[in-house]
Amino acid sequence: MKAIIFGVANERSLAWAIAQNLHQQSFELAFTYGSPNLERRVMPLAESVGSKIVLPCDVYKNEEMDAVTAKISETWGTLDCLVHSVAMADRTDLEGRFVDTSLAGFQLAMNISVYSLLALTKRFEPMLEKSGNGSVLTLSYYGAQKVVPNYNVMGVAKAALESSVRYLAYDLGPKKIRVNAISAGPVKTLAASGIRDFRAQLEGAGQRTPLRENIDGADVGALAGFLASPAARHITGSTMYVDSGANIMGSF
């Protein structure tokens, strides 16, 4: 089985946790990095799981997405799993009031965090169809459903992402391509560091869950590994939570 991972930034990335789980399931893996300064972080991680394909891919650039698609098509010809762990917002739009979000900031968050899922899925659709059980996975957060202070435009983008999952699942279902989102509880990652007061939120989050503890990347990896496997062949269009039950709780 073969999977391509978009969005690894370092060893704490949820995308890396997913990659590790897929590697344990004997997936052959390909990786991309979003900017030149990330190459030195991603390359040794990819090598540690035996990956022979590590490519630049800024999802804002059609030519780079096209180049990655062509390389995977030429090398593998088929694809079992596409992991989309790509999100971005202007840091200034994660502070203050959501109503003050700039047009440029709104478009940036939507293009990188949401439209990139459509753009990549469209490109890899023929290869995913060939697998007979293709799986597309993306990462969301509870801020898509409820207001999380300082999440702002990213919450709106994640809501659009979850809706996109449902529409993509409908479109691609006849080709036996499944599309799902994982809504993870708070985890200390490079992306999370851009949210103001995140550390304080993380410290108290675990005690407000039914299980009285936070999750870690391995929990996300385990769920992703299940969703990518034949055991989940009839699960599509879903947003599945791995958050120690936080999503069932009211504020208290």
Beta strands, then each sheet from edge to edge (+ up, - down):
strand 1: 2-6
strand 2: 28-33
strand 3: 53-56
strand 4: 81-84
strand 5: 134-140
strand 6: 177-184
strand 7: 239-242
sheet 1: 3+ 2+ 1+ 4+ 5+ 6+ 7+
end
